[in-house]
Amino acid sequence: MSWIEAIVLGLIQGLTEFLPVSSSGHLAIGKALFGIETADLSFEVAVHAATVLATLVVFWKDIVKLLQGLFRFQWNPETRYILLLVLSMVPVFVVGMFFKDQVEALFGEGLVVVGGALVLTSGLLFFSEMMTLRRAAAGDEGGQVSWRSALWMGVAQAFAVIPGLSRSGSTIATGLLCGVKKDEVTRFSFLMVIVPILGEAFLDVAGGEFSQSTVGALPLLLGFAAAFVSGLFACKVMIAMVRKVRLHWFALYCAAVGLACILFSL
């Protein structure tokens, strides 16, 4: 991987992480277009960690408020919210602990898997918007994240380790289907990914996987920097877009790209 390719892929990651279109799927597409083959997922982990750090920067006031509430050592809305986030992390923790090799194998299956997962993402977005509009017509604007919705969003996040199955799209769609209002489900979706991604990056650093990476130190650093900078921009601009723009536009995009990936592979 050249330094230019690393920067381009980092920009792709940063710009697509906060949209329900699958950043991992777009990274796989970008690598296929450049003809890049890597023996590990160190680059993917690095650029995902960069966009999570961008999330920390953008949401730092929310995070500080949650931690202040937690360290009052009493039951309050902030403590409840953090416990909801912890609950949402359980399914992806199980996948990471017991199915890591199987997940990594999926990234070597080519664009057929990516295309199929993007089409599935499209279906989830279409269906969740249809149900949300139906509830809105009945006067139901949705509520806050509950224990049930947090767990189901966590299950959706665990399945979204499949390349092409959008993490934000799956969790937002699942939250909407559980009756959570759009503003709240968007915020929760972006906060629930922070610990799992940073935890995976820490384990890779501690285990020496980055030092043994076939990508090289310079591409990793440049990809990280590009993803962080573009992620800062995208997080501020595109989160507002996700909250206001109808999900069917993202669904149409995912369907078109997914079908193109499948046809290209065939």
C-alpha positions in Angstrom: 0.0 0.0 0.0 1.5 3.3 -1.1 1.1 6.5 1.0 -1.3 8.0 -1.5 -3.5 5.0 -1.4 -3.4 5.1 2.4 -4.5 8.7 2.5 -7.4 8.1 0.0 -8.6 5.0 2.0 -8.3 7.0 5.2 -10.5 9.8 3.7 -13.0 7.2 2.5 -13.2 5.8 6.0 -13.6 9.2 7.7 -16.3 10.4 5.3 -18.4 7.2 5.3 -18.1 6.2 9.0 -20.9 8.5 10.1 -23.3 7.7 7.2 -25.4 4.5 7.1 -23.5 3.2 4.1 -20.8 0.9 5.6 -17.3 2.4 5.9 -15.8 -1.2 6.0 -17.6 -2.0 2.8 -16.3 1.1 1.1 -12.8 0.4 2.4 -13.0 -3.1 0.8 -14.3 -1.5 -2.5 -11.4 1.0 -2.4 -8.8 -1.7 -1.8 -10.3 -3.7 -4.7 -10.1 -0.7 -7.0 -6.5 -0.1 -6.1 -5.7 -3.8 -6.3 -4.5 -3.8 -2.6 -4.3 -7.1 -0.8 -3.3 -7.2 2.9 -2.7 -10.2 5.1 -4.3 -8.6 8.2 -6.8 -6.0 9.3 -4.3 -3.6 10.9 -5.2 -0.8 8.5 -8.9 -1.2 9.1 -8.4 -1.2 12.8 -6.2 2.0 12.6 -8.6 4.0 10.5 -11.6 2.9 12.5 -9.8 4.0 15.7 -9.1 7.4 14.1 -12.8 8.0 13.4 -13.7 6.9 16.9 -11.2 9.5 18.3 -13.0 12.1 16.1 -16.2 11.0 17.7 -14.6 11.6 21.1 -13.6 15.1 20.1 -17.1 16.0 18.7 -19.0 14.4 21.6 -16.6 15.4 24.4 -19.2 17.5 26.3 -21.7 14.7 26.3 -19.1 12.2 27.4 -17.9 14.5 30.2 -21.4 15.0 31.4 -22.0 11.2 31.4 -18.9 10.6 33.4 -19.7 13.3 35.9 -23.1 11.7 36.5 -21.5 8.3 36.8 -19.0 9.4 39.4 -21.6 10.9 41.6 -22.1 7.2 42.6 -25.8 7.4 42.6 -28.6 6.3 40.3 -29.3 9.1 37.8 -30.0 9.5 34.0 -26.2 9.6 33.2 -25.5 6.4 35.1 -28.5 4.7 33.4 -27.3 5.9 30.0 -23.8 4.5 30.5 -25.2 1.2 31.6 -27.3 1.1 28.5 -24.1 1.7 26.5 -22.4 -1.1 28.4 -25.3 -3.5 27.6 -25.1 -2.6 23.9 -21.4 -3.6 23.9 -22.0 -7.2 25.2 -22.9 -8.8 21.8 -20.0 -7.4 19.9 -17.7 -8.4 22.8 -18.9 -12.0 22.4 -18.3 -11.9 18.7 -14.8 -10.4 19.2 -13.9 -13.0 21.8 -15.2 -16.1 20.1 -15.6 -15.4 16.4 -12.6 -13.1 15.5 -11.1 -15.6 13.0 -14.4 -16.1 11.2 -14.9 -12.4 11.0 -11.5 -11.8 9.6 -12.1 -14.5 7.0 -15.1 -12.6 5.7 -12.8 -9.7 4.7 -11.1 -12.1 2.3 -14.2 -13.3 0.5 -14.2 -10.4 -2.1 -16.9 -8.0 -3.1 -19.7 -10.6 -3.3 -20.0 -10.5 0.5 -19.7 -6.7 0.6 -22.4 -6.4 -2.1 -24.8 -8.7 -0.5 -24.3 -7.0 2.9 -24.9 -3.6 1.3 -28.2 -4.8 -0.2 -29.2 -6.1 3.2 -28.3 -2.7 4.7 -30.6 -1.1 2.1 -33.4 -3.3 3.1 -33.0 -2.5 6.8 -33.0 1.2 6.1 -36.1 1.0 3.9 -38.0 -1.1 6.3 -37.1 1.0 9.4 -38.1 4.2 7.7 -41.4 2.7 6.5 -42.3 1.6 10.1 -41.1 5.0 11.5 -43.4 6.9 9.1 -46.3 4.6 9.9 -45.9 5.3 13.7 -45.5 9.0 13.1 -48.8 9.0 11.1 -50.4 7.5 14.2 -48.9 10.2 16.4 -46.0 8.2 17.8 -42.8 10.2 17.5 -40.7 7.6 19.4 -39.1 7.6 22.8 -35.8 7.2 24.6 -33.4 4.3 24.4 -34.6 1.4 26.6 -32.9 -1.7 27.9 -34.5 -3.7 25.2 -33.6 -1.4 22.4 -30.1 -1.0 23.7 -29.6 -4.8 23.6 -31.1 -5.2 20.1 -28.9 -2.3 18.8 -26.0 -4.2 20.3 -27.0 -7.3 18.5 -27.2 -5.3 15.3 -23.7 -3.9 15.9 -22.4 -7.4 16.4 -23.7 -8.5 13.0 -22.3 -5.4 11.4 -18.8 -6.7 11.7 -19.7 -8.2 8.3 -18.0 -6.0 5.7 -20.7 -4.1 3.8 -23.3 -4.3 6.6 -23.4 -0.7 7.9 -22.8 -0.5 11.6 -24.5 2.9 11.9 -27.2 1.9 9.5 -27.9 -1.4 11.3 -28.0 0.1 14.8 -30.0 3.2 13.7 -32.5 1.1 11.8 -32.8 -1.4 14.8 -33.3 1.5 17.2 -36.0 3.0 15.1 -37.8 -0.4 14.8 -37.6 -0.6 18.6 -39.5 2.8 18.8 -36.6 5.1 19.6 -36.8 8.6 18.2 -34.4 9.5 15.4 -32.3 12.1 17.2 -31.8 9.9 20.3 -31.0 6.7 18.3 -28.4 8.6 16.2 -26.5 9.9 19.3 -26.6 6.5 21.0 -25.4 4.7 17.8 -22.3 6.8 17.6 -21.5 6.6 21.3 -21.9 2.8 21.6 -19.0 2.1 19.2 -16.3 4.0 21.1 -15.2 1.4 23.6 -15.3 -1.7 21.3 -13.2 0.0 18.6 -10.7 1.6 20.9 -10.5 -1.7 22.9 -9.7 -3.6 19.8 -7.0 -1.1 18.8 -5.5 -1.3 22.3 -5.4 -5.1 22.1 -3.7 -5.0 18.7 -1.1 -2.6 20.0 -0.5 -4.6 23.2 -0.3 -7.8 21.2 2.2 -6.4 18.8 0.0 -6.9 15.7 0.6 -3.4 14.4 4.4 -3.9 14.6 4.0 -7.1 12.5 1.6 -5.6 10.0 2.2 -6.1 6.3 0.9 -2.6 5.6 3.9 -0.6 6.9 4.2 2.1 9.6 3.9 5.1 7.2 0.7 4.0 5.4 -0.8 3.2 8.8 0.0 6.7 10.2 -1.1 8.5 7.1 -4.3 6.5 6.9 -5.0 7.2 10.6 -4.4 11.0 10.1 -6.5 11.2 7.0 -9.4 9.3 8.7 -9.2 11.5 11.8 -9.2 14.8 10.0 -12.0 13.8 7.5 -13.8 12.2 10.4 -13.9 15.4 12.4 -15.5 17.2 9.4 -17.9 14.3 8.7 -19.0 13.8 12.2 -20.1 17.4 12.6 -21.7 17.8 9.2 -23.0 14.3 8.4 -24.6 13.5 11.8 -26.9 16.4 11.2 -27.6 15.0 7.7 -28.4 11.6 9.0 -30.9 13.1 11.5 -32.7 15.2 8.9 -32.4 13.3 5.6 -34.8 10.5 4.8 -33.1 7.1 5.1 -34.5 5.9 1.8 -31.9 8.0 0.0 -29.1 6.1 1.8 -31.0 2.8 1.1 -31.1 3.5 -2.6 -27.3 4.3 -2.6 -26.5 1.1 -0.7 -28.7 -1.0 -3.1 -27.0 0.5 -6.2 -23.4 0.1 -4.8 -24.2 -3.4 -3.5 -25.6 -4.6 -6.8 -22.7 -3.1 -8.7 -20.3 -5.0 -6.4 -22.1 -8.3 -7.1 -22.2 -7.7 -10.8 -18.5 -6.8 -10.9 -17.6 -9.9 -9.0 -19.6 -12.1 -11.4 
